[in-house]
Amino acid sequence: VKIRVGFDPDADEALVRTLLETEVEVAEPTPEERRRFYEAAPERFMTPTMIEASHILMPSMGDGVDARQAAQEVINHLTVRPGDFAETALRLSQCSSRDAGGALGQLLPGDLAPEIETALEGLTPGMIGPEPVHSRFGWHILRLDRRQSGRRLPFEHVEAGIAEHLRDRAWAGAAARYVAALAEAARETGVALTLDEGGE
């Protein structure tokens, strides 16, 4: 005997979920299991690296070579007189950050254009980039002000999230075993169940 079971995700998902929640039980993860998970995967519980940076944005002009050259000349000046950065930003930058001396504030990965983030990764705090960096906004003169490496979050701050993750993982495994046992029991009685969307 072959029974075709059509599966409509929108109509049947709640029913299936209710059945599984009624039939499948999992134990609450113990404090030891939570701690083991935390210790086994420390990279999962790190804050992202944060930087503080400043820039001077010089717009692209008709001749890209001239715009780059002008930005390079500013860098050459600032390399000799780094204390002029804020004043130079106020005078030349086409970004609103000029009013703050070019300071962009605290930044997380993804806050800046990829080419700017890449350039900043190569700098040490206090260093002005040796070459201007081009983006769709123009030419950037960059200075890395501070870099704070990611820190591991304390166990107490993430324990509830770990417990939820372990519960979900245990439930998914138990539900899969329950469904497999149902299918095996059906096969043993000569019934073939198929649950794909087309009923095949």
N, CA, C and O of each residue as an XYZ file, in Angstrom:
800
protein
N       0.856     -1.172      0.000
C       0.000      0.000      0.000
C       0.896      1.226      0.000
O       1.854      1.297      0.769
N       0.587      2.198     -0.863
C       1.333      3.459     -0.876
C       0.351      4.592     -0.662
O      -0.605      4.751     -1.421
N       0.595      5.388      0.387
C      -0.276      6.522      0.685
C       0.476      7.790      0.321
O       1.594      8.008      0.788
N      -0.116      8.607     -0.488
C       0.482      9.891     -0.841
C      -0.033     10.951      0.117
O      -1.241     11.130      0.272
N       0.855     11.621      0.730
C       0.476     12.671      1.671
C       0.950     13.995      1.086
O       2.146     14.285      1.109
N       0.030     14.801      0.563
C       0.395     16.128      0.074
C       0.748     17.033      1.250
O       0.133     16.943      2.313
N       1.734     17.900      1.061
C       2.197     18.747      2.164
C       2.074     20.203      1.756
O       2.745     20.671      0.836
N       1.208     20.901      2.454
C       1.039     22.337      2.230
C       1.670     23.046      3.421
O       1.069     23.090      4.495
N       2.882     23.610      3.254
C       3.591     24.187      4.403
C       2.777     25.222      5.159
O       2.818     25.268      6.388
N       2.038     26.052      4.436
C       1.292     27.116      5.109
C       0.155     26.559      5.958
O      -0.096     27.045      7.061
N      -0.520     25.559      5.454
C      -1.687     25.035      6.155
C      -1.318     24.026      7.231
O      -1.981     23.956      8.266
N      -0.266     23.244      7.000
C       0.022     22.121      7.880
C       1.135     22.355      8.893
O       1.281     21.572      9.831
N       1.913     23.403      8.728
C       3.078     23.596      9.597
C       2.692     23.688     11.069
O       3.334     23.065     11.915
N       1.658     24.452     11.383
C       1.243     24.612     12.786
C       0.768     23.286     13.364
O       1.058     22.971     14.519
N       0.034     22.502     12.560
C      -0.461     21.210     13.024
C       0.689     20.250     13.313
O       0.706     19.578     14.344
N       1.633     20.196     12.405
C       2.788     19.315     12.589
C       3.584     19.748     13.812
O       3.997     18.916     14.621
N       3.794     21.043     13.942
C       4.560     21.565     15.082
C       3.859     21.224     16.409
O       4.508     20.834     17.380
N       2.535     21.375     16.436
C       1.783     21.061     17.650
C       1.914     19.582     18.000
O       2.100     19.232     19.165
N       1.818     18.714     16.992
C       1.967     17.276     17.230
C       3.348     16.968     17.796
O       3.478     16.234     18.776
N       4.372     17.534     17.172
C       5.734     17.259     17.633
C       5.977     17.809     19.030
O       6.650     17.170     19.838
N       5.443     18.972     19.319
C       5.628     19.548     20.653
C       4.917     18.721     21.718
O       5.359     18.669     22.866
N       3.809     18.070     21.336
C       3.079     17.220     22.271
C       3.825     15.910     22.509
O       3.888     15.420     23.636
N       4.387     15.351     21.443
C       4.989     14.016     21.506
C       6.474     14.017     21.853
O       6.988     13.036     22.392
N       7.160     15.107     21.546
C       8.617     15.126     21.724
C       8.965     15.945     22.962
O       8.581     17.107     23.088
N       9.689     15.322     23.857
C      10.133     16.012     25.065
C      11.652     15.956     25.130
O      12.264     14.945     24.785
N      12.249     17.046     25.573
C      13.700     17.070     25.758
C      13.994     17.584     27.150
O      13.242     18.374     27.720
N      15.105     17.116     27.679
C      15.519     17.546     29.017
C      16.136     18.937     28.944
O      16.746     19.316     27.944
N      15.964     19.677     30.015
C      16.582     21.001     30.130
C      18.103     20.815     30.198
O      18.583     19.978     30.963
N      18.871     21.587     29.405
C      20.325     21.441     29.484
C      20.840     21.776     30.886
O      20.423     22.760     31.497
N      21.730     20.962     31.367
C      22.263     21.162     32.723
C      23.255     22.329     32.728
O      23.770     22.717     31.679
N      23.516     22.878     33.898
C      24.544     23.931     33.985
C      25.892     23.470     33.437
O      26.616     24.254     32.823
N      26.231     22.195     33.658
C      27.499     21.666     33.153
C      27.517     21.639     31.632
O      28.532     21.968     31.017
N      26.388     21.244     31.012
C      26.315     21.223     29.541
C      26.427     22.631     28.972
O      27.077     22.837     27.947
N      25.805     23.590     29.624
C      25.895     24.980     29.162
C      27.336     25.475     29.239
O      27.843     26.098     28.306
N      27.985     25.189     30.360
C      29.365     25.636     30.545
C      30.293     24.956     29.523
O      31.186     25.597     28.969
N      30.072     23.646     29.278
C      30.897     22.926     28.295
C      30.769     23.555     26.913
O      31.765     23.717     26.208
N      29.550     23.910     26.523
C      29.329     24.535     25.216
C      30.059     25.875     25.142
O      30.673     26.198     24.125
N      29.992     26.635     26.202
C      30.659     27.944     26.264
C      32.169     27.781     26.129
O      32.810     28.533     25.395
N      32.742     26.805     26.833
C      34.193     26.605     26.810
C      34.664     26.005     25.483
O      35.790     26.257     25.055
N      33.811     25.216     24.835
C      34.210     24.539     23.595
C      34.213     25.457     22.379
O      34.883     25.164     21.389
N      33.482     26.553     22.438
C      33.381     27.440     21.268
C      33.546     28.895     21.679
O      32.610     29.681     21.533
N      34.724     29.276     22.193
C      34.889     30.658     22.698
C      34.690     31.723     21.627
O      34.273     32.838     21.941
N      34.983     31.399     20.361
C      34.845     32.395     19.291
C      33.392     32.801     19.053
O      33.133     33.851     18.466
N      32.457     31.993     19.496
C      31.039     32.325     19.317
C      30.583     33.421     20.273
O      29.518     34.008     20.084
N      31.375     33.693     21.285
C      30.945     34.609     22.336
C      31.874     35.817     22.451
O      32.119     36.326     23.544
N      32.378     36.258     21.318
C      33.269     37.415     21.272
C      32.515     38.639     20.779
O      31.678     38.541     19.882
N      32.811     39.787     21.362
C      32.299     41.034     20.809
C      33.126     41.370     19.584
O      34.288     40.968     19.517
N      32.583     42.084     18.616
C      33.373     42.421     17.432
C      34.448     43.449     17.756
O      34.328     44.216     18.712
N      35.500     43.451     16.945
C      36.532     44.473     17.080
C      35.918     45.824     16.753
O      35.175     45.955     15.780
N      36.227     46.822     17.560
C      35.716     48.175     17.347
C      36.896     49.097     17.067
O      37.955     48.972     17.683
N      36.703     50.016     16.138
C      37.747     50.993     15.861
C      37.183     52.402     15.960
O      35.972     52.611     15.884
N      38.071     53.348     16.128
C      37.744     54.754     15.970
C      38.684     55.271     14.896
O      39.884     55.002     14.930
N      38.139     56.010     13.945
C      38.938     56.496     12.831
C      38.483     57.894     12.438
O      37.378     58.328     12.763
N      39.368     58.579     11.732
C      39.060     59.904     11.185
C      39.407     59.892      9.706
O      40.239     59.107      9.251
N      38.745     60.785      8.960
C      39.096     60.873      7.541
C      38.877     62.295      7.039
O      38.179     63.112      7.640
N      39.499     62.530      5.929
C      39.272     63.753      5.159
C      38.808     63.273      3.793
O      39.514     62.520      3.121
N      37.631     63.703      3.385
C      37.073     63.284      2.102
C      37.291     64.386      1.079
O      36.804     65.509      1.216
N      38.037     64.021      0.055
C      38.260     64.951     -1.047
C      37.517     64.394     -2.251
O      37.785     63.273     -2.684
N      36.583     65.170     -2.795
C      35.748     64.630     -3.873
C      36.556     64.351     -5.119
O      37.569     64.998     -5.385
N      36.087     63.372     -5.881
C      36.699     63.103     -7.180
C      36.388     64.273     -8.089
O      35.253     64.745     -8.153
N      37.409     64.734     -8.789
C      37.212     65.828     -9.749
C      37.177     65.232    -11.148
O      37.236     64.014    -11.310
N      37.083     66.079    -12.144
C      37.007     65.599    -13.520
C      38.163     64.688    -13.878
O      37.963     63.670    -14.541
N      39.343     65.027    -13.461
C      40.519     64.221    -13.737
C      40.874     63.457    -12.466
O      41.364     64.044    -11.501
N      40.624     62.141    -12.465
C      40.866     61.325    -11.281
C      42.304     61.378    -10.815
O      42.569     61.296     -9.615
N      43.238     61.513    -11.744
C      44.654     61.566    -11.391
C      44.932     62.815    -10.569
O      45.639     62.755     -9.563
N      44.373     63.955    -10.998
C      44.571     65.209    -10.253
C      43.978     65.124     -8.854
O      44.582     65.613     -7.900
N      42.791     64.503     -8.713
C      42.143     64.379     -7.411
C      42.988     63.510     -6.485
O      43.175     63.830     -5.312
N      43.492     62.410     -7.030
C      44.332     61.526     -6.218
C      45.619     62.251     -5.824
O      46.081     62.140     -4.688
N      46.177     62.976     -6.753
C      47.423     63.697     -6.475
C      47.216     64.753     -5.392
O      48.073     64.936     -4.527
N      46.080     65.445     -5.441
C      45.786     66.453     -4.423
C      45.663     65.801     -3.048
O      46.157     66.333     -2.053
N      45.001     64.647     -3.000
C      44.862     63.928     -1.736
C      46.222     63.457     -1.232
O      46.496     63.506     -0.033
N      47.076     63.001     -2.152
C      48.405     62.545     -1.753
C      49.241     63.697     -1.189
O      50.010     63.505     -0.247
N      49.090     64.874     -1.757
C      49.826     66.034     -1.251
C      49.393     66.386      0.175
O      50.210     66.792      1.001
N      48.081     66.221      0.453
C      47.595     66.458      1.821
C      48.215     65.425      2.762
O      48.646     65.768      3.863
N      48.261     64.168      2.334
C      48.874     63.118      3.156
C      50.340     63.441      3.428
O      50.812     63.301      4.556
N      51.052     63.869      2.399
C      52.466     64.209      2.573
C      52.632     65.300      3.630
O      53.548     65.240      4.451
N      51.747     66.296      3.607
C      51.803     67.377      4.594
C      51.507     66.838      5.996
O      52.195     67.177      6.959
N      50.468     65.990      6.099
C      50.060     65.482      7.413
C      51.069     64.489      7.984
O      51.162     64.324      9.200
N      51.810     63.843      7.126
C      52.849     62.935      7.614
C      53.912     63.712      8.380
O      54.456     63.231      9.374
N      54.199     64.912      7.905
C      55.175     65.773      8.568
C      54.536     66.491      9.755
O      55.169     66.673     10.795
N      53.262     66.901      9.588
C      52.571     67.670     10.637
C      51.229     67.012     10.984
O      50.169     67.541     10.648
N      51.282     65.853     11.659
C      50.040     65.124     11.968
C      49.067     65.915     12.836
O      47.864     65.654     12.807
N      49.562     66.863     13.595
C      48.686     67.677     14.429
C      47.758     68.581     13.644
O      46.832     69.163     14.210
N      47.995     68.709     12.336
C      47.145     69.556     11.489
C      45.913     68.819     10.966
O      45.131     69.393     10.207
N      45.728     67.557     11.361
C      44.660     66.749     10.762
C      43.285     67.393     10.943
O      42.548     67.556      9.971
N      42.938     67.758     12.169
C      41.601     68.294     12.439
C      41.367     69.595     11.679
O      40.298     69.796     11.103
N      42.349     70.463     11.677
C      42.202     71.742     10.971
C      42.089     71.516      9.469
O      41.312     72.187      8.790
N      42.868     70.570      8.953
C      42.821     70.264      7.521
C      41.467     69.664      7.152
O      40.903     69.983      6.105
N      40.950     68.796      8.018
C      39.619     68.217      7.777
C      38.569     69.314      7.726
O      37.715     69.314      6.839
N      38.622     70.251      8.669
C      37.649     71.351      8.709
C      37.727     72.187      7.446
O      36.710     72.672      6.950
N      38.924     72.355      6.931
C      39.121     73.228      5.771
C      38.814     72.519      4.446
O      38.271     73.139      3.532
N      39.153     71.237      4.332
C      39.095     70.581      3.026
C      38.031     69.494      2.871
O      37.551     69.256      1.763
N      37.663     68.840      3.961
C      36.823     67.652      3.830
C      35.418     67.989      3.340
O      34.835     69.004      3.721
N      34.894     67.123      2.494
C      33.540     67.274      1.970
C      32.541     66.388      2.714
O      31.430     66.149      2.240
N      32.955     65.906      3.884
C      32.087     65.076      4.726
C      31.665     65.895      5.939
O      32.427     66.742      6.404
N      30.476     65.657      6.452
C      29.999     66.399      7.623
C      30.870     66.147      8.851
O      30.816     66.910      9.815
N      31.672     65.084      8.822
C      32.573     64.806      9.949
C      33.659     65.870     10.080
O      34.387     65.893     11.072
N      33.774     66.752      9.083
C      34.798     67.813      9.149
C      34.615     68.668     10.402
O      35.594     69.146     10.977
N      33.351     68.864     10.832
C      33.081     69.688     12.010
C      33.609     69.048     13.291
O      33.766     69.721     14.310
N      33.884     67.739     13.233
C      34.452     67.025     14.384
C      35.917     66.685     14.118
O      36.451     65.736     14.692
N      36.563     67.453     13.252
C      37.965     67.190     12.933
C      38.169     65.952     12.097
O      39.270     65.403     12.049
N      37.106     65.502     11.431
C      37.185     64.300     10.597
C      36.838     63.020     11.332
O      36.813     61.947     10.729
N      36.569     63.121     12.639
C      36.310     61.921     13.444
C      35.012     61.236     13.010
O      33.969     61.878     12.889
N      35.093     59.939     12.781
C      33.928     59.145     12.377
C      33.274     58.437     13.554
O      32.218     57.824     13.400
N      33.891     58.515     14.727
C      33.320     57.891     15.915
C      33.670     56.418     16.015
O      34.598     55.938     15.363
N      32.909     55.703     16.846
C      33.150     54.279     17.059
C      32.505     53.482     15.935
O      31.340     53.690     15.598
N      33.274     52.570     15.363
C      32.838     51.839     14.181
C      32.980     50.341     14.386
O      33.952     49.867     14.974
N      32.002     49.610     13.894
C      32.022     48.156     13.928
C      32.220     47.629     12.515
O      31.996     48.367     11.555
N      32.635     46.366     12.359
C      32.765     45.811     11.014
C      31.477     45.988     10.219
O      30.386     45.701     10.712
N      31.615     46.460      8.993
C      30.465     46.679      8.125
C      29.949     48.107      8.134
O      29.087     48.458      7.329
N      30.469     48.940      9.039
C      30.008     50.332      9.102
C      30.574     51.181      7.967
O      29.980     52.196      7.602
N      31.703     50.785      7.412
C      32.359     51.567      6.361
C      32.405     50.778      5.066
O      32.189     49.567      5.046
N      32.692     51.490      3.987
C      32.870     50.819      2.699
C      34.018     49.809      2.824
O      34.994     50.072      3.526
N      33.911     48.663      2.155
C      34.926     47.614      2.313
C      36.359     48.081      2.030
O      37.291     47.676      2.724
N      36.533     48.925      1.019
C      37.890     49.370      0.685
C      38.488     50.235      1.800
O      39.700     50.233      2.015
N      37.626     50.973      2.505
C      38.109     51.805      3.609
C      38.437     50.920      4.813
O      39.457     51.121      5.472
N      37.576     49.945      5.101
C      37.857     49.028      6.205
C      39.166     48.285      5.968
O      39.964     48.117      6.890
N      39.383     47.844      4.744
C      40.619     47.126      4.426
C      41.837     48.008      4.660
O      42.833     47.559      5.228
N      41.761     49.259      4.228
C      42.886     50.177      4.417
C      43.143     50.425      5.900
O      44.297     50.486      6.323
N      42.089     50.567      6.690
C      42.253     50.818      8.125
C      42.843     49.617      8.854
O      43.537     49.776      9.858
N      42.566     48.407      8.346
C      43.112     47.206      8.976
C      44.636     47.207      8.939
O      45.280     46.615      9.805
N      45.210     47.866      7.944
C      46.656     47.893      7.815
C      47.337     48.988      8.618
O      48.557     49.131      8.550
N      46.578     49.758      9.374
C      47.145     50.868     10.132
C      47.226     50.534     11.614
O      46.452     49.726     12.126
N      48.165     51.163     12.287
C      48.239     51.075     13.742
C      47.665     52.374     14.311
O      47.666     53.394     13.622
N      47.179     52.358     15.544
C      46.583     53.569     16.114
C      47.519     54.774     16.032
O      48.701     54.695     16.367
N      46.952     55.889     15.577
C      47.701     57.129     15.402
C      48.294     57.290     14.015
O      48.786     58.365     13.670
N      48.253     56.241     13.221
C      48.882     56.254     11.895
C      47.935     56.819     10.839
O      46.743     56.512     10.819
N      48.499     57.656      9.960
C      47.769     58.171      8.798
C      48.133     57.281      7.618
O      49.305     56.988      7.386
N      47.119     56.857      6.876
C      47.373     55.998      5.725
C      48.338     56.655      4.748
O      48.199     57.846      4.469
N      49.318     55.913      4.214
C      50.327     56.501      3.338
C      49.806     56.887      1.955
O      50.449     57.648      1.233
N      48.648     56.362      1.595
C      48.060     56.664      0.275
C      46.571     56.916      0.437
O      45.933     56.351      1.325
N      46.014     57.770     -0.428
C      44.557     57.977     -0.370
C      43.826     56.727     -0.835
O      44.344     55.947     -1.634
N      42.620     56.553     -0.325
C      41.800     55.390     -0.673
C      40.574     55.888     -1.414
O      39.888     56.803     -0.961
N      40.306     55.273     -2.564
C      39.176     55.717     -3.377
C      37.928     54.910     -3.058
O      37.978     53.688     -2.921
N      36.808     55.612     -2.942
C      35.496     54.976     -2.826
C      34.553     55.728     -3.756
O      34.964     56.658     -4.450
N      33.308     55.330     -3.766
C      32.349     56.014     -4.652
C      32.113     57.451     -4.206
O      31.542     58.245     -4.954
N      32.547     57.796     -2.988
C      32.354     59.153     -2.489
C      33.493     60.093     -2.876
O      33.322     61.312     -2.887
N      34.638     59.530     -3.188
C      35.800     60.338     -3.516
C      37.055     59.716     -2.949
O      37.132     58.499     -2.778
N      38.048     60.558     -2.654
C      39.329     60.098     -2.114
C      39.374     60.369     -0.616
O      39.086     61.475     -0.158
N      39.739     59.338      0.136
C      39.767     59.418      1.596
C      41.203     59.441      2.100
O      42.040     58.638      1.689
N      41.460     60.366      2.984
C      42.710     60.393      3.737
C      42.343     59.847      5.109
O      41.513     60.423      5.812
N      42.956     58.747      5.485
C      42.507     58.000      6.666
C      43.517     58.064      7.806
O      44.731     58.082      7.601
N      42.968     58.097      9.004
C      43.792     57.964     10.205
C      43.078     57.022     11.160
O      41.900     57.209     11.466
N      43.792     56.014     11.625
C      43.239     55.120     12.644
C      43.527     55.727     14.008
O      44.685     55.950     14.361
N      42.486     55.991     14.766
C      42.657     56.616     16.076
C      42.768     55.588     17.202
O      43.534     55.776     18.148
N      41.999     54.500     17.096
C      42.010     53.510     18.172
C      41.449     52.196     17.647
O      40.559     52.186     16.796
N      41.966     51.107     18.149
C      41.415     49.781     17.820
C      41.232     49.019     19.125
O      42.172     48.881     19.908
N      40.022     48.527     19.354
C      39.751     47.718     20.534
C      39.355     46.331     20.071
O      38.304     46.146     19.457
N      40.197     45.362     20.368
C      39.928     43.988     19.944
C      38.681     43.465     20.628
O      38.300     43.915     21.708
N      38.052     42.491     19.962
C      36.874     41.866     20.548
C      37.213     41.200     21.871
O      38.328     40.716     22.068
N      36.255     41.179     22.760
C      36.439     40.554     24.071
C      35.425     39.437     24.237
O      34.322     39.487     23.692
N      35.817     38.443     24.992
C      34.907     37.338     25.248
C      33.853     37.780     26.259
O      34.172     38.332     27.312
N      32.598     37.528     25.918
C      31.496     37.869     26.825
C      31.500     36.926     28.020
O      31.774     35.737     27.858
N      31.202     37.427     29.213
C      31.153     36.550     30.391
C      30.054     35.492     30.237
O      29.012     35.736     29.629
N      30.315     34.336     30.794
C      29.366     33.219     30.715
C      27.983     33.633     31.198
O      26.974     33.253     30.603
N      27.934     34.410     32.275
C      26.647     34.812     32.849
C      25.804     35.619     31.867
O      24.576     35.591     31.933
N      26.463     36.343     30.953
C      25.719     37.156     29.983
C      25.131     36.337     28.838
O      24.182     36.771     28.185
N      25.691     35.155     28.595
C      25.251     34.366     27.440
C      24.613     33.033     27.834
O      24.170     32.278     26.968
N      24.565     32.745     29.126
C      24.079     31.434     29.561
C      22.648     31.173     29.100
O      22.343     30.067     28.653
N      21.768     32.165     29.199
C      20.369     31.953     28.791
C      20.281     31.646     27.298
O      19.513     30.776     26.888
N      21.063     32.355     26.484
C      21.069     32.088     25.047
C      21.623     30.712     24.724
O      21.137     30.045     23.810
N      22.641     30.280     25.469
C      23.199     28.939     25.269
C      22.152     27.888     25.605
O      21.986     26.912     24.873
N      21.451     28.088     26.707
C      20.419     27.126     27.110
C      19.346     27.013     26.025
O      18.908     25.912     25.691
N      18.933     28.141     25.486
C      17.920     28.114     24.422
C      18.436     27.388     23.184
O      17.723     26.585     22.582
N      19.675     27.675     22.812
C      20.277     27.007     21.650
C      20.340     25.492     21.866
O      19.989     24.719     20.974
N      20.787     25.074     23.053
C      20.888     23.639     23.325
C      19.513     22.983     23.355
O      19.355     21.856     22.884
N      18.522     23.674     23.902
C      17.150     23.133     23.895
C      16.656     22.952     22.459
O      16.121     21.901     22.105
N      16.844     23.996     21.632
C      16.385     23.919     20.233
C      17.076     22.791     19.482
O      16.445     22.055     18.723
N      18.392     22.665     19.705
C      19.149     21.617     19.013
C      18.688     20.232     19.455
O      18.518     19.338     18.626
N      18.484     20.053     20.766
C      18.021     18.761     21.281
C      16.625     18.444     20.760
O      16.331     17.304     20.400
N      15.760     19.471     20.722
C      14.395     19.248     20.238
C      14.398     18.857     18.761
O      13.676     17.945     18.359
N      15.207     19.543     17.951
C      15.265     19.225     16.517
C      15.729     17.786     16.310
O      15.177     17.067     15.477
N      16.741     17.368     17.064
C      17.224     15.992     16.948
C      16.170     14.986     17.378
O      15.969     13.969     16.714
N      15.496     15.268     18.491
C      14.463     14.359     18.991
C      13.282     14.298     18.028
O      12.715     13.228     17.806
N      12.912     15.435     17.460
C      11.802     15.453     16.501
C      12.147     14.647     15.259
O      11.304     13.917     14.738
N      13.388     14.775     14.776
C      13.810     14.006     13.599
C      13.766     12.505     13.898
O      13.337     11.714     13.058
N      14.209     12.117     15.094
C      14.171     10.690     15.464
C      12.729     10.200     15.579
O      12.415      9.078     15.182
N      11.852     11.047     16.126
C      10.438     10.673     16.269
C       9.800     10.436     14.898
O       9.110      9.436     14.697
N      10.027     11.347     13.966
C       9.462     11.208     12.622
C      10.035      9.980     11.925
O       9.310      9.249     11.251
N      11.349      9.753     12.089
C      11.967      8.574     11.479
C      11.366      7.293     12.044
O      11.150      6.329     11.310
N      11.092      7.282     13.370
C      10.485      6.093     13.988
C       9.077      5.871     13.453
O       8.676      4.732     13.214
N       8.322      6.956     13.263
C       6.975      6.813     12.685
C       7.039      6.242     11.276
O       6.268      5.350     10.923
N       7.965      6.764     10.474
C       8.089      6.279      9.099
C       8.493      4.815      9.079
O       7.982      4.045      8.267
N       9.414      4.417      9.970
C       9.857      3.023     10.031
C       8.713      2.110     10.450
O       8.536      1.027      9.891
N       7.922      2.560     11.455
C       6.773      1.762     11.896
C       5.761      1.608     10.768
O       5.170      0.540     10.603
N       5.557      2.675      9.988
C       4.617      2.604      8.868
C       5.124      1.635      7.806
O       4.338      0.871      7.246
N       6.437      1.656      7.518
C       7.003      0.742      6.515
C       6.843     -0.715      6.957
O       6.575     -1.596      6.140
N       7.009     -0.951      8.242
C       6.907     -2.322      8.742
C       5.502     -2.877      8.582
O       5.311     -4.091      8.518
N       4.513     -1.980      8.518
C       3.139     -2.447      8.317
C       2.737     -2.385      6.851
O       1.573     -2.611      6.519
N       3.700     -2.074      5.958
C       3.423     -2.057      4.526
C       2.899     -0.746      3.997
O       2.367     -0.698      2.888
N       3.037      0.326      4.768
C       2.583      1.642      4.333
C       3.806      2.483      4.006
O       4.730      2.580      4.814
N       3.818      3.089      2.826
C       4.920      3.979      2.449
C       4.442      5.412      2.544
O       3.508      5.810      1.848
N       5.072      6.175      3.393
C       4.710      7.588      3.555
C       5.715      8.446      2.817
O       6.924      8.231      2.905
N       5.200      9.420      2.091
C       6.077     10.407      1.474
C       5.519     11.782      1.810
O       4.311     12.016      1.763
N       6.417     12.667      2.145
C       5.982     13.971      2.652
C       6.497     15.133      1.828
O       6.537     16.259      2.325
N       6.897     14.898      0.573
C       7.356     16.043     -0.208
C       6.186     16.867     -0.700
O       5.044     16.407     -0.690
N       6.472     18.097     -1.135
C       5.397     19.038     -1.464
C       4.503     18.539     -2.591
O       3.311     18.845     -2.624
N       5.073     17.775     -3.508
C       4.265     17.276     -4.628
C       3.538     15.991     -4.292
O       2.781     15.476     -5.115
N       3.758     15.459     -3.078
C       3.121     14.211     -2.711
C       3.766     13.016     -3.334
O       3.186     11.931     -3.339
N       4.982     13.188     -3.875
C       5.680     12.069     -4.535
C       6.451     11.239     -3.524
O       7.097     10.258     -3.895
